[in-house]
Amino acid sequence: MKASEATRRPGDVTELRAMVASRTVRLPRQLEQVARKALARPEVVAFGSARSVAIACSVSPTTVTRLATVLGFESFRDFKTFFQQHLRSLPLS
């Protein structure tokens, strides 16, 4: 599936990780870069802004927002909430 086609929003981070790893959704280099950073360090998205995520990934804030919509989220806020919920579901160490 190309990034320009509609993608169903993943149900959880495991599903998102599988989508990116299996190339279910083909992402341009910069979008994949942001997706991989988000999966490796979910707190960057959960507690950041589109601008702070963009800085961490060396891309523009528009690229971060575009990734969210390409992955099936309504907005960056929806993407951020997704990662906040993921972090809440993790067991405390």
Biopython code that builds the backbone (N, CA, C, O; Angstrom):
import numpy as np
from Bio.PDB.StructureBuilder import StructureBuilder

atoms = [
    (1, "MET", "N", (0.842, -1.180, 0.000)),
    (1, "MET", "CA", (0.000, 0.000, 0.000)),
    (1, "MET", "C", (0.882, 1.237, 0.000)),
    (1, "MET", "O", (1.861, 1.292, 0.744)),
    (2, "LYS", "N", (0.565, 2.203, -0.797)),
    (2, "LYS", "CA", (1.334, 3.435, -0.852)),
    (2, "LYS", "C", (0.879, 4.380, 0.238)),
    (2, "LYS", "O", (-0.249, 4.295, 0.723)),
    (3, "ALA", "N", (1.778, 5.291, 0.622)),
    (3, "ALA", "CA", (1.475, 6.236, 1.689)),
    (3, "ALA", "C", (0.279, 7.119, 1.347)),
    (3, "ALA", "O", (-0.412, 7.595, 2.247)),
    (4, "SER", "N", (0.030, 7.340, 0.076)),
    (4, "SER", "CA", (-1.070, 8.218, -0.324)),
    (4, "SER", "C", (-2.436, 7.540, -0.209)),
    (4, "SER", "O", (-3.460, 8.222, -0.226)),
    (5, "GLU", "N", (-2.467, 6.227, -0.095)),
    (5, "GLU", "CA", (-3.731, 5.506, 0.025)),
    (5, "GLU", "C", (-4.180, 5.493, 1.479)),
    (5, "GLU", "O", (-3.364, 5.604, 2.394)),
    (6, "ALA", "N", (-5.473, 5.357, 1.679)),
    (6, "ALA", "CA", (-6.016, 5.347, 3.037)),
    (6, "ALA", "C", (-5.513, 4.127, 3.799)),
    (6, "ALA", "O", (-5.511, 3.010, 3.281)),
    (7, "THR", "N", (-5.094, 4.355, 5.018)),
    (7, "THR", "CA", (-4.599, 3.294, 5.880)),
    (7, "THR", "C", (-5.494, 3.227, 7.111)),
    (7, "THR", "O", (-5.900, 4.254, 7.655)),
    (8, "ARG", "N", (-5.793, 2.013, 7.539)),
    (8, "ARG", "CA", (-6.571, 1.841, 8.759)),
    (8, "ARG", "C", (-5.659, 2.096, 9.954)),
    (8, "ARG", "O", (-4.537, 1.595, 10.020)),
    (9, "ARG", "N", (-6.159, 2.872, 10.875)),
    (9, "ARG", "CA", (-5.402, 3.220, 12.077)),
    (9, "ARG", "C", (-5.052, 1.950, 12.850)),
    (9, "ARG", "O", (-5.921, 1.107, 13.067)),
    (10, "PRO", "N", (-3.786, 1.800, 13.270)),
    (10, "PRO", "CA", (-3.424, 0.611, 14.046)),
    (10, "PRO", "C", (-4.108, 0.614, 15.404)),
    (10, "PRO", "O", (-4.370, 1.673, 15.975)),
    (11, "GLY", "N", (-4.393, -0.566, 15.913)),
    (11, "GLY", "CA", (-5.062, -0.694, 17.201)),
    (11, "GLY", "C", (-4.138, -0.494, 18.381)),
    (11, "GLY", "O", (-4.559, -0.040, 19.445)),
    (12, "ASP", "N", (-2.867, -0.836, 18.188)),
    (12, "ASP", "CA", (-1.891, -0.671, 19.258)),
    (12, "ASP", "C", (-0.497, -0.543, 18.653)),
    (12, "ASP", "O", (-0.317, -0.645, 17.440)),
    (13, "VAL", "N", (0.483, -0.317, 19.524)),
    (13, "VAL", "CA", (1.852, -0.100, 19.058)),
    (13, "VAL", "C", (2.419, -1.356, 18.405)),
    (13, "VAL", "O", (3.201, -1.257, 17.459)),
    (14, "THR", "N", (2.041, -2.523, 18.888)),
    (14, "THR", "CA", (2.509, -3.770, 18.281)),
    (14, "THR", "C", (2.055, -3.854, 16.829)),
    (14, "THR", "O", (2.827, -4.243, 15.952)),
    (15, "GLU", "N", (0.812, -3.491, 16.581)),
    (15, "GLU", "CA", (0.291, -3.496, 15.219)),
    (15, "GLU", "C", (0.993, -2.445, 14.356)),
    (15, "GLU", "O", (1.297, -2.700, 13.190)),
    (16, "LEU", "N", (1.250, -1.270, 14.923)),
    (16, "LEU", "CA", (1.973, -0.225, 14.189)),
    (16, "LEU", "C", (3.379, -0.705, 13.846)),
    (16, "LEU", "O", (3.850, -0.515, 12.724)),
    (17, "ARG", "N", (4.044, -1.325, 14.815)),
    (17, "ARG", "CA", (5.397, -1.845, 14.591)),
    (17, "ARG", "C", (5.392, -2.870, 13.452)),
    (17, "ARG", "O", (6.280, -2.863, 12.600)),
    (18, "ALA", "N", (4.392, -3.744, 13.444)),
    (18, "ALA", "CA", (4.280, -4.754, 12.395)),
    (18, "ALA", "C", (4.027, -4.108, 11.034)),
    (18, "ALA", "O", (4.582, -4.546, 10.026)),
    (19, "MET", "N", (3.198, -3.075, 11.001)),
    (19, "MET", "CA", (2.923, -2.369, 9.741)),
    (19, "MET", "C", (4.200, -1.786, 9.151)),
    (19, "MET", "O", (4.453, -1.908, 7.952)),
    (20, "VAL", "N", (4.999, -1.154, 9.998)),
    (20, "VAL", "CA", (6.236, -0.521, 9.535)),
    (20, "VAL", "C", (7.264, -1.586, 9.153)),
    (20, "VAL", "O", (7.907, -1.480, 8.109)),
    (21, "ALA", "N", (7.422, -2.604, 9.988)),
    (21, "ALA", "CA", (8.421, -3.646, 9.732)),
    (21, "ALA", "C", (8.103, -4.458, 8.486)),
    (21, "ALA", "O", (9.005, -4.800, 7.722)),
    (22, "SER", "N", (6.830, -4.769, 8.276)),
    (22, "SER", "CA", (6.465, -5.612, 7.135)),
    (22, "SER", "C", (6.239, -4.801, 5.859)),
    (22, "SER", "O", (5.974, -5.350, 4.790)),
    (23, "ARG", "N", (6.350, -3.500, 6.001)),
    (23, "ARG", "CA", (6.133, -2.594, 4.866)),
    (23, "ARG", "C", (4.705, -2.696, 4.330)),
    (23, "ARG", "O", (4.467, -2.529, 3.134)),
    (24, "THR", "N", (3.753, -2.974, 5.236)),
    (24, "THR", "CA", (2.341, -2.973, 4.864)),
    (24, "THR", "C", (1.980, -1.617, 4.294)),
    (24, "THR", "O", (1.207, -1.508, 3.342)),
    (25, "VAL", "N", (2.550, -0.594, 4.891)),
    (25, "VAL", "CA", (2.401, 0.756, 4.376)),
    (25, "VAL", "C", (3.805, 1.215, 3.965)),
    (25, "VAL", "O", (4.738, 1.177, 4.768)),
    (26, "ARG", "N", (3.942, 1.640, 2.729)),
    (26, "ARG", "CA", (5.248, 2.093, 2.236)),
    (26, "ARG", "C", (5.384, 3.571, 2.532)),
    (26, "ARG", "O", (4.601, 4.395, 2.060)),
    (27, "LEU", "N", (6.395, 3.890, 3.324)),
    (27, "LEU", "CA", (6.605, 5.262, 3.733)),
    (27, "LEU", "C", (7.833, 5.850, 3.054)),
    (27, "LEU", "O", (8.859, 5.180, 2.938)),
    (28, "PRO", "N", (7.738, 7.097, 2.604)),
    (28, "PRO", "CA", (8.943, 7.786, 2.125)),
    (28, "PRO", "C", (9.971, 7.842, 3.264)),
    (28, "PRO", "O", (9.615, 7.712, 4.436)),
    (29, "ARG", "N", (11.207, 8.031, 2.921)),
    (29, "ARG", "CA", (12.325, 7.972, 3.868)),
    (29, "ARG", "C", (12.085, 8.811, 5.126)),
    (29, "ARG", "O", (12.266, 8.304, 6.233)),
    (30, "GLN", "N", (11.687, 10.070, 4.989)),
    (30, "GLN", "CA", (11.514, 10.921, 6.163)),
    (30, "GLN", "C", (10.363, 10.457, 7.055)),
    (30, "GLN", "O", (10.460, 10.525, 8.280)),
    (31, "LEU", "N", (9.280, 9.988, 6.447)),
    (31, "LEU", "CA", (8.164, 9.487, 7.251)),
    (31, "LEU", "C", (8.566, 8.225, 7.997)),
    (31, "LEU", "O", (8.204, 8.042, 9.159)),
    (32, "GLU", "N", (9.308, 7.363, 7.335)),
    (32, "GLU", "CA", (9.770, 6.134, 8.000)),
    (32, "GLU", "C", (10.724, 6.472, 9.141)),
    (32, "GLU", "O", (10.710, 5.820, 10.186)),
    (33, "GLN", "N", (11.540, 7.480, 8.937)),
    (33, "GLN", "CA", (12.480, 7.929, 9.971)),
    (33, "GLN", "C", (11.714, 8.349, 11.234)),
    (33, "GLN", "O", (12.105, 7.990, 12.345)),
    (34, "VAL", "N", (10.636, 9.100, 11.065)),
    (34, "VAL", "CA", (9.820, 9.533, 12.207)),
    (34, "VAL", "C", (9.113, 8.327, 12.843)),
    (34, "VAL", "O", (9.057, 8.215, 14.067)),
    (35, "ALA", "N", (8.583, 7.440, 12.021)),
    (35, "ALA", "CA", (7.885, 6.260, 12.535)),
    (35, "ALA", "C", (8.833, 5.398, 13.366)),
    (35, "ALA", "O", (8.460, 4.926, 14.440)),
    (36, "ARG", "N", (10.024, 5.195, 12.888)),
    (36, "ARG", "CA", (10.988, 4.364, 13.624)),
    (36, "ARG", "C", (11.406, 5.011, 14.942)),
    (36, "ARG", "O", (11.588, 4.323, 15.947)),
    (37, "LYS", "N", (11.558, 6.325, 14.936)),
    (37, "LYS", "CA", (11.895, 7.044, 16.177)),
    (37, "LYS", "C", (10.740, 6.928, 17.170)),
    (37, "LYS", "O", (10.962, 6.700, 18.360)),
    (38, "ALA", "N", (9.518, 7.082, 16.685)),
    (38, "ALA", "CA", (8.341, 6.985, 17.554)),
    (38, "ALA", "C", (8.234, 5.596, 18.180)),
    (38, "ALA", "O", (7.872, 5.466, 19.349)),
    (39, "LEU", "N", (8.545, 4.572, 17.411)),
    (39, "LEU", "CA", (8.474, 3.208, 17.930)),
    (39, "LEU", "C", (9.616, 2.916, 18.902)),
    (39, "LEU", "O", (9.431, 2.196, 19.884)),
    (40, "ALA", "N", (10.783, 3.468, 18.631)),
    (40, "ALA", "CA", (11.933, 3.234, 19.500)),
    (40, "ALA", "C", (11.829, 4.028, 20.801)),
    (40, "ALA", "O", (12.254, 3.567, 21.861)),
    (41, "ARG", "N", (11.255, 5.232, 20.703)),
    (41, "ARG", "CA", (11.153, 6.115, 21.867)),
    (41, "ARG", "C", (9.762, 6.742, 21.911)),
    (41, "ARG", "O", (9.610, 7.925, 21.608)),
    (42, "PRO", "N", (8.744, 5.961, 22.287)),
    (42, "PRO", "CA", (7.364, 6.453, 22.254)),
    (42, "PRO", "C", (7.129, 7.694, 23.111)),
    (42, "PRO", "O", (6.204, 8.462, 22.847)),
    (43, "GLU", "N", (7.954, 7.896, 24.127)),
    (43, "GLU", "CA", (7.795, 9.076, 24.978)),
    (43, "GLU", "C", (8.046, 10.377, 24.219)),
    (43, "GLU", "O", (7.529, 11.429, 24.596)),
    (44, "VAL", "N", (8.835, 10.305, 23.157)),
    (44, "VAL", "CA", (9.105, 11.497, 22.342)),
    (44, "VAL", "C", (7.810, 12.031, 21.747)),
    (44, "VAL", "O", (7.590, 13.242, 21.713)),
    (45, "VAL", "N", (6.959, 11.133, 21.282)),
    (45, "VAL", "CA", (5.665, 11.540, 20.724)),
    (45, "VAL", "C", (4.656, 11.788, 21.839)),
    (45, "VAL", "O", (3.936, 12.785, 21.807)),
    (46, "ALA", "N", (4.594, 10.902, 22.816)),
    (46, "ALA", "CA", (3.589, 10.991, 23.877)),
    (46, "ALA", "C", (3.665, 12.301, 24.658)),
    (46, "ALA", "O", (2.639, 12.839, 25.075)),
    (47, "PHE", "N", (4.863, 12.806, 24.853)),
    (47, "PHE", "CA", (5.032, 13.999, 25.677)),
    (47, "PHE", "C", (5.538, 15.201, 24.892)),
    (47, "PHE", "O", (5.864, 16.234, 25.476)),
    (48, "GLY", "N", (5.605, 15.072, 23.584)),
    (48, "GLY", "CA", (6.132, 16.156, 22.774)),
    (48, "GLY", "C", (5.084, 16.830, 21.918)),
    (48, "GLY", "O", (3.912, 16.456, 21.917)),
    (49, "SER", "N", (5.530, 17.815, 21.205)),
    (49, "SER", "CA", (4.698, 18.504, 20.219)),
    (49, "SER", "C", (5.170, 18.060, 18.839)),
    (49, "SER", "O", (6.217, 17.426, 18.709)),
    (50, "ALA", "N", (4.409, 18.390, 17.830)),
    (50, "ALA", "CA", (4.842, 18.061, 16.465)),
    (50, "ALA", "C", (6.209, 18.688, 16.201)),
    (50, "ALA", "O", (7.060, 18.088, 15.544)),
    (51, "ARG", "N", (6.407, 19.883, 16.712)),
    (51, "ARG", "CA", (7.689, 20.572, 16.510)),
    (51, "ARG", "C", (8.832, 19.861, 17.230)),
    (51, "ARG", "O", (9.901, 19.679, 16.647)),
    (52, "SER", "N", (8.631, 19.456, 18.479)),
    (52, "SER", "CA", (9.704, 18.789, 19.223)),
    (52, "SER", "C", (10.028, 17.417, 18.623)),
    (52, "SER", "O", (11.190, 17.012, 18.596)),
    (53, "VAL", "N", (9.016, 16.710, 18.147)),
    (53, "VAL", "CA", (9.245, 15.423, 17.474)),
    (53, "VAL", "C", (10.025, 15.665, 16.187)),
    (53, "VAL", "O", (10.953, 14.921, 15.866)),
    (54, "ALA", "N", (9.647, 16.700, 15.458)),
    (54, "ALA", "CA", (10.335, 17.041, 14.207)),
    (54, "ALA", "C", (11.809, 17.342, 14.466)),
    (54, "ALA", "O", (12.677, 16.889, 13.720)),
    (55, "ILE", "N", (12.087, 18.092, 15.506)),
    (55, "ILE", "CA", (13.472, 18.419, 15.841)),
    (55, "ILE", "C", (14.247, 17.146, 16.188)),
    (55, "ILE", "O", (15.387, 16.974, 15.756)),
    (56, "ALA", "N", (13.632, 16.263, 16.964)),
    (56, "ALA", "CA", (14.289, 15.007, 17.358)),
    (56, "ALA", "C", (14.588, 14.118, 16.153)),
    (56, "ALA", "O", (15.519, 13.312, 16.177)),
    (57, "CYS", "N", (13.780, 14.276, 15.091)),
    (57, "CYS", "CA", (13.923, 13.429, 13.899)),
    (57, "CYS", "C", (14.587, 14.151, 12.726)),
    (57, "CYS", "O", (14.770, 13.563, 11.661)),
    (58, "SER", "N", (14.942, 15.406, 12.914)),
    (58, "SER", "CA", (15.554, 16.218, 11.853)),
    (58, "SER", "C", (14.668, 16.317, 10.616)),
    (58, "SER", "O", (15.135, 16.182, 9.485)),
    (59, "VAL", "N", (13.383, 16.554, 10.856)),
    (59, "VAL", "CA", (12.420, 16.743, 9.768)),
    (59, "VAL", "C", (11.566, 17.965, 10.111)),
    (59, "VAL", "O", (11.763, 18.589, 11.154)),
    (60, "SER", "N", (10.634, 18.300, 9.249)),
    (60, "SER", "CA", (9.749, 19.433, 9.518)),
    (60, "SER", "C", (8.533, 18.972, 10.328)),
    (60, "SER", "O", (8.182, 17.793, 10.299)),
    (61, "PRO", "N", (7.890, 19.898, 11.052)),
    (61, "PRO", "CA", (6.657, 19.544, 11.763)),
    (61, "PRO", "C", (5.570, 19.029, 10.817)),
    (61, "PRO", "O", (4.757, 18.190, 11.203)),
    (62, "THR", "N", (5.557, 19.522, 9.600)),
    (62, "THR", "CA", (4.589, 19.055, 8.601)),
    (62, "THR", "C", (4.794, 17.569, 8.322)),
    (62, "THR", "O", (3.823, 16.837, 8.132)),
    (63, "THR", "N", (6.033, 17.123, 8.296)),
    (63, "THR", "CA", (6.338, 15.711, 8.060)),
    (63, "THR", "C", (5.774, 14.852, 9.190)),
    (63, "THR", "O", (5.241, 13.770, 8.945)),
    (64, "VAL", "N", (5.889, 15.328, 10.407)),
    (64, "VAL", "CA", (5.371, 14.589, 11.565)),
    (64, "VAL", "C", (3.847, 14.479, 11.467)),
    (64, "VAL", "O", (3.279, 13.407, 11.675)),
    (65, "THR", "N", (3.209, 15.572, 11.156)),
    (65, "THR", "CA", (1.750, 15.578, 11.012)),
    (65, "THR", "C", (1.319, 14.694, 9.855)),
    (65, "THR", "O", (0.321, 13.979, 9.954)),
    (66, "ARG", "N", (2.059, 14.737, 8.765)),
    (66, "ARG", "CA", (1.749, 13.908, 7.601)),
    (66, "ARG", "C", (1.840, 12.430, 7.953)),
    (66, "ARG", "O", (0.996, 11.640, 7.530)),
    (67, "LEU", "N", (2.858, 12.045, 8.726)),
    (67, "LEU", "CA", (2.984, 10.646, 9.137)),
    (67, "LEU", "C", (1.735, 10.204, 9.896)),
    (67, "LEU", "O", (1.191, 9.131, 9.637)),
    (68, "ALA", "N", (1.293, 11.024, 10.821)),
    (68, "ALA", "CA", (0.105, 10.673, 11.607)),
    (68, "ALA", "C", (-1.086, 10.391, 10.697)),
    (68, "ALA", "O", (-1.782, 9.393, 10.889)),
    (69, "THR", "N", (-1.330, 11.243, 9.722)),
    (69, "THR", "CA", (-2.489, 11.054, 8.856)),
    (69, "THR", "C", (-2.290, 9.881, 7.899)),
    (69, "THR", "O", (-3.242, 9.162, 7.594)),
    (70, "VAL", "N", (-1.070, 9.683, 7.426)),
    (70, "VAL", "CA", (-0.787, 8.547, 6.538)),
    (70, "VAL", "C", (-1.025, 7.222, 7.269)),
    (70, "VAL", "O", (-1.446, 6.239, 6.658)),
    (71, "LEU", "N", (-0.756, 7.199, 8.569)),
    (71, "LEU", "CA", (-0.936, 5.975, 9.350)),
    (71, "LEU", "C", (-2.380, 5.772, 9.809)),
    (71, "LEU", "O", (-2.680, 4.801, 10.505)),
    (72, "GLY", "N", (-3.267, 6.679, 9.426)),
    (72, "GLY", "CA", (-4.677, 6.503, 9.721)),
    (72, "GLY", "C", (-5.192, 7.288, 10.918)),
    (72, "GLY", "O", (-6.351, 7.133, 11.305)),
    (73, "PHE", "N", (-4.359, 8.120, 11.504)),
    (73, "PHE", "CA", (-4.783, 8.946, 12.630)),
    (73, "PHE", "C", (-5.442, 10.209, 12.090)),
    (73, "PHE", "O", (-5.126, 10.664, 10.990)),
    (74, "GLU", "N", (-6.368, 10.774, 12.878)),
    (74, "GLU", "CA", (-7.066, 11.975, 12.432)),
    (74, "GLU", "C", (-6.176, 13.206, 12.469)),
    (74, "GLU", "O", (-6.353, 14.131, 11.676)),
    (75, "SER", "N", (-5.217, 13.217, 13.392)),
    (75, "SER", "CA", (-4.367, 14.386, 13.579)),
    (75, "SER", "C", (-3.132, 13.983, 14.381)),
    (75, "SER", "O", (-3.018, 12.846, 14.840)),
    (76, "PHE", "N", (-2.209, 14.933, 14.543)),
    (76, "PHE", "CA", (-1.054, 14.668, 15.402)),
    (76, "PHE", "C", (-1.533, 14.430, 16.833)),
    (76, "PHE", "O", (-0.982, 13.584, 17.537)),
    (77, "ARG", "N", (-2.544, 15.164, 17.260)),
    (77, "ARG", "CA", (-3.077, 14.989, 18.624)),
    (77, "ARG", "C", (-3.559, 13.546, 18.836)),
    (77, "ARG", "O", (-3.318, 12.961, 19.892)),
    (78, "ASP", "N", (-4.234, 12.981, 17.840)),
    (78, "ASP", "CA", (-4.707, 11.594, 17.906)),
    (78, "ASP", "C", (-3.507, 10.638, 17.985)),
    (78, "ASP", "O", (-3.529, 9.674, 18.750)),
    (79, "PHE", "N", (-2.473, 10.907, 17.199)),
    (79, "PHE", "CA", (-1.226, 10.128, 17.188)),
    (79, "PHE", "C", (-0.567, 10.191, 18.566)),
    (79, "PHE", "O", (-0.128, 9.173, 19.098)),
    (80, "LYS", "N", (-0.504, 11.376, 19.128)),
    (80, "LYS", "CA", (0.095, 11.594, 20.444)),
    (80, "LYS", "C", (-0.681, 10.826, 21.520)),
    (80, "LYS", "O", (-0.079, 10.176, 22.374)),
    (81, "THR", "N", (-1.994, 10.899, 21.478)),
    (81, "THR", "CA", (-2.845, 10.182, 22.435)),
    (81, "THR", "C", (-2.625, 8.676, 22.341)),
    (81, "THR", "O", (-2.609, 7.984, 23.359)),
    (82, "PHE", "N", (-2.458, 8.170, 21.131)),
    (82, "PHE", "CA", (-2.180, 6.758, 20.885)),
    (82, "PHE", "C", (-0.932, 6.325, 21.669)),
    (82, "PHE", "O", (-0.936, 5.279, 22.318)),
    (83, "PHE", "N", (0.132, 7.133, 21.605)),
    (83, "PHE", "CA", (1.371, 6.802, 22.306)),
    (83, "PHE", "C", (1.240, 7.015, 23.817)),
    (83, "PHE", "O", (1.861, 6.289, 24.593)),
    (84, "GLN", "N", (0.453, 7.984, 24.237)),
    (84, "GLN", "CA", (0.209, 8.161, 25.671)),
    (84, "GLN", "C", (-0.498, 6.924, 26.234)),
    (84, "GLN", "O", (-0.133, 6.426, 27.299)),
    (85, "GLN", "N", (-1.505, 6.436, 25.517)),
    (85, "GLN", "CA", (-2.230, 5.239, 25.959)),
    (85, "GLN", "C", (-1.300, 4.029, 26.000)),
    (85, "GLN", "O", (-1.391, 3.193, 26.899)),
    (86, "HIS", "N", (-0.410, 3.948, 25.022)),
    (86, "HIS", "CA", (0.565, 2.846, 25.006)),
    (86, "HIS", "C", (1.432, 2.886, 26.263)),
    (86, "HIS", "O", (1.626, 1.866, 26.924)),
    (87, "LEU", "N", (1.947, 4.058, 26.585)),
    (87, "LEU", "CA", (2.816, 4.163, 27.759)),
    (87, "LEU", "C", (2.056, 3.867, 29.049)),
    (87, "LEU", "O", (2.621, 3.283, 29.973)),
    (88, "ARG", "N", (0.790, 4.259, 29.128)),
    (88, "ARG", "CA", (-0.034, 3.961, 30.305)),
    (88, "ARG", "C", (-0.249, 2.461, 30.465)),
    (88, "ARG", "O", (-0.408, 1.974, 31.584)),
    (89, "SER", "N", (-0.255, 1.732, 29.366)),
    (89, "SER", "CA", (-0.528, 0.292, 29.421)),
    (89, "SER", "C", (0.697, -0.528, 29.831)),
    (89, "SER", "O", (0.569, -1.708, 30.158)),
    (90, "LEU", "N", (1.864, 0.079, 29.817)),
    (90, "LEU", "CA", (3.081, -0.660, 30.173)),
    (90, "LEU", "C", (3.147, -0.885, 31.680)),
    (90, "LEU", "O", (2.752, -0.018, 32.460)),
    (91, "PRO", "N", (3.645, -2.046, 32.085)),
    (91, "PRO", "CA", (3.787, -2.299, 33.529)),
    (91, "PRO", "C", (4.861, -1.381, 34.122)),
    (91, "PRO", "O", (5.851, -1.065, 33.462)),
    (92, "LEU", "N", (4.656, -0.962, 35.359)),
    (92, "LEU", "CA", (5.646, -0.129, 36.021)),
    (92, "LEU", "C", (6.857, -0.982, 36.385)),
    (92, "LEU", "O", (6.725, -2.129, 36.813)),
    (93, "SER", "N", (8.033, -0.400, 36.206)),
    (93, "SER", "CA", (9.256, -1.149, 36.514)),
    (93, "SER", "C", (9.669, -0.974, 37.942)),
    (93, "SER", "O", (10.678, -1.538, 38.367)),
]
sb = StructureBuilder()
sb.init_structure("model")
sb.init_model(0)
sb.init_chain("A")
sb.init_seg("    ")
for serial, (resi, resn, name, xyz) in enumerate(atoms, 1):
    if name == "N":
        sb.init_residue(resn, " ", resi, " ")
    sb.init_atom(name, np.array(xyz, "f"), 0.0, 1.0, " ", f" {name:<3s}", serial, name[0])
structure = sb.get_structure()
